[in-house]
Amino acid sequence: MQAILITDCIKHPLTGIGRYALELAKEYEDLNAGVKFIGNCEENFKDFDKKKSSETSTNQSYNYLKKLVKSSSILMKIYSEVRTKLNSRALEKYTKYVIHSPNFHLPKVNAQARVVTVHDLSMFLHPDCFEPAESKFMQSVCENSLNRADEIITVSETVKKEICDYFSYDPGKITVTSLACSQLYRPREKSECENVLNKYGLTPNRYSLFVGTIEPRKNIPTLIYSYRSLSSELREQYPLVIVGHHGWRSELEHRLLQEAKAEGWLYYLDYVSHEDLYYLYSGCRLFCFPTLYEGFGLPVLEAMSSGVAVLCSDLPVMREVCGNGAYYCPAKDVDLWKNNLEKCLLDEELRSRMITQALLKSRDFSWRICANQTIDVYKKYL
């Protein structure tokens, strides 16, 4: 019996799900676990981050095509069917196998056991954050995957509970494997960060940072409104830096970004390579994450691992991941966000305590642990 990981989602620009699949693949190679790969990327996973992307994140034709597909249920169905046929063809050489889809899409294939990772239920709990056609399509695909799966993997206890509550699903068929981040997300001296930060016109310890796709679920308007309400002196001293490639339904977000940029207190960097992102995290004074919903929230772990103070939404999953390593605020409360921004930027005793707790909590997470726990799921059927 062979364990097989689908690697379709490992592609530039790398999303959170793509990062998860890539790190699993790299760990499987290091562990010599004997897991096979099918999909867009089938080898050289260790070198993936070193390869230059084709700048798809800023390519207008790419963005137009992506939006076009997401706006049409027919086009999404065609894309899904083509991807399934390609994977089915790649599986023809195997007779008995356990298949694992690290995305929520588990294709209909002739496997002895089927495993799917469901990272969140955003398509059900926050359908307004998607294009209507995309939301309906994702709901249908996710439900089909849950029905086909012999085992479900989730990335947090919060999502496990949501699946059990929403679908009356058997908790015994769900395994939680927490995400992690690269060891390259670590505290750095100011001098280490200067070369990279100079490229963006930034000064170490003199800016706040947000990292994430520009889309409604990330709640970027609340962050911009609250930041705008800070004194001009504080905004000048600690400008806000937004990193993230163009997402969907983000017209309001991009208008606000351009307005704040014109006012001189916001930098929008679009998609940034991971080589630079390590230093952008380490060099910031405060990491801000006002998200409305997450399955895990990988950026907050990256920030904590970098030795940075974190201010994030007061959500169950954020408390599960961050523990005492973050300062919490109701996601939509602009006034409280403004007050807490001031506190986290200026209160040195609070910042020091937050950073110490964040670094301690970040040690709980490891890609090696995640990979071994996932392999244990495969072994149930091998």
Disulfide bonds with the S-S distance in Angstrom:
none
